[in-house]
């Protein structure tokens, strides 16, 4: 790496996304050539982070993602709702520039096979950020990037962050990671369900039927309009019969017909 792309302070190595060509994204991409697995701790995560590493993360045997959420929540259900909402939003954002969500089916397959393994820490607000890269060769050893970058597209590319590489105390950091990983709850299946909603393939008929439904949604006649303009029986009913009919309609609406 050229000197202008490395912020130095003695042996201090900083990655802050400020350089055009040297960002957390590039750091993680280059480590895929040397590592067999990643352990990632992040406050929250979006689909753009994995898509930014598309073509690179596939070289790894496994990626473990330990996440929390941006706000403090006390139950797994509440955390999952927050994570699902943010993941949905990130996928919708991705669609703006990637109509067919290229790269996402590979992520779905990797989560299903546990190549990408996701857990959420539910006992307290979890807002740590660390990227532990486990080298294939013992002579290289494990390394870690610790700082402020969440595993999100902005965290890897555009936000000005402060991340410092650690080489000598990685074993202690790994023990810290394993402690919280063991206490966390697996959510790979939950994450998979959110993503699969966006990647499901629909038949041409389903697309056509949905298009017709949306097109005619504003033209659908209401029950009241039908009674007054289309029904041949309703105008002939006595008042008590109309009241009975309205009561039946109300009951039908409450109980699904």
Secondary structure, DSSP 8 states (H G I E B T S, - for coil): --GGGSEEETTEEEE-S-SSS--HHHHHHHHTTTEEEEEEEES-B-HHHHHHTTTTGGGSSEEEEEE--SS--SSHHHHHHHHHHHHHHHHHHHHTT-TT-TTHHHHHHHHHTTSEEEEE--SS-----EEEEEESSTTT--EEEEES--BSHHHHHTS---EEEESSSHHHHHHHHHHHHHHSEE-HHHHHHHHHHHH----HHHHHHHHHHHHHGGG---HHHHHHHT-SSGGGS-HHHHHHHHHHHHHHHHTT-
